[in-house]
């Protein structure tokens, strides 16, 4: 499965780059375990952050940021098979879960619940 890892990235950071980096590391902490279960992990920021920079963003929440950040996750969900929703307040991650549910994708809330690939 292609599994989108969704959780806090910008929420609660007051746009502090260090806190946002910590949040990204938290999202990434489950990527290798998902891969070792036989799946492909995906984090929206892996795609969005380079595009945001290319779009000329100066800061989180500016026009270029908004053009890319959330649309990337929604486009990725069109290709994903499931979502792993990590703990923590995040409007973006909640929106990912809502959109994934509408698409009929499986939502996992614990890494342990993701089955090994056959």
C-alpha positions in Angstrom: 0.0 0.0 0.0 1.0 3.6 -0.5 0.3 5.1 3.0 0.1 8.8 3.7 1.4 9.7 7.1 -0.7 12.5 8.5 -0.1 14.5 11.7 0.9 17.8 13.1 3.4 19.8 11.0 2.6 23.5 11.4 -0.2 23.4 14.0 0.8 24.7 17.4 4.3 25.8 16.2 3.6 29.5 15.8 5.5 29.0 12.5 8.8 28.4 14.5 11.1 26.6 12.0 12.6 24.4 14.8 9.3 23.2 16.0 8.1 22.5 12.4 11.3 20.6 11.8 10.6 18.5 15.0 7.1 17.8 13.7 8.5 16.6 10.4 10.9 14.3 12.2 8.0 12.9 14.1 6.1 12.2 10.9 9.2 10.6 9.4 9.8 8.4 12.5 7.2 6.0 11.2 8.2 6.0 7.6 10.9 3.3 7.8 8.7 1.0 10.0 6.0 1.3 7.3 8.5 0.5 4.6 9.7 -2.5 6.6 6.1 -3.8 6.7 6.3 -3.9 2.9 4.5 -0.6 2.1 5.5 2.7 0.6 5.3 5.6 3.2 4.5 9.1 1.9 4.5 12.4 3.8 2.9 15.4 2.0 5.7 17.7 3.1 8.3 15.6 1.2 6.6 16.7 -1.9 5.2 20.1 -0.8 8.2 21.7 0.8 10.4 21.8 -2.4 7.4 23.0 -4.4 6.7 25.7 -1.9 10.2 26.9 -2.1 10.1 26.8 -5.9 6.8 28.8 -5.8 8.7 31.6 -4.0 7.3 31.2 -0.5 8.8 33.6 2.1 7.1 32.1 5.1 4.5 29.5 6.2 1.0 30.6 5.3 1.9 33.0 2.5 0.2 32.8 -0.9 2.8 30.4 -2.4 2.5 28.2 0.7 -1.3 28.1 0.5 -1.1 27.4 -3.2 0.9 24.2 -2.6 0.8 22.8 1.0 -2.7 21.4 1.2 -3.4 20.7 -2.4 -0.4 18.4 -2.5 -1.9 16.2 0.3 -5.2 16.1 -1.5 -3.6 15.1 -4.8 -1.5 12.4 -3.0 -4.6 11.0 -1.5 -5.9 10.3 -5.0 -3.0 7.8 -5.3 -2.8 6.5 -1.7 -4.4 3.3 -0.4 -4.5 4.3 3.3 -3.6 7.0 5.9 -1.8 6.7 9.1 -3.1 9.5 11.4 -0.5 10.3 14.1 -1.6 11.9 17.4 -1.7 15.6 17.8 -3.9 18.5 16.9 -3.7 19.3 13.2 -6.4 20.8 11.0 -4.5 19.6 7.9 -4.3 16.0 9.1 -7.9 16.0 10.1 -8.8 17.2 6.6 -6.6 14.4 5.1 -8.6 11.9 7.2 -11.9 13.4 6.1 -10.9 13.3 2.4 -9.5 9.8 2.7 -12.6 8.6 4.4 -14.7 10.0 1.6 -12.6 8.1 -0.9 -13.1 4.9 1.1 -9.4 4.6 2.1 -8.4 2.7 5.2 -7.5 4.9 8.2 -5.0 3.7 10.7 -4.3 5.4 14.0 -1.5 3.1 15.2 1.5 1.8 13.3 0.8 -1.6 14.9 -2.5 -1.8 13.1 -1.0 -1.6 9.7 -0.8 -5.2 8.4 2.4 -6.6 6.8 2.2 -6.7 3.0 1.6 -10.1 1.6 
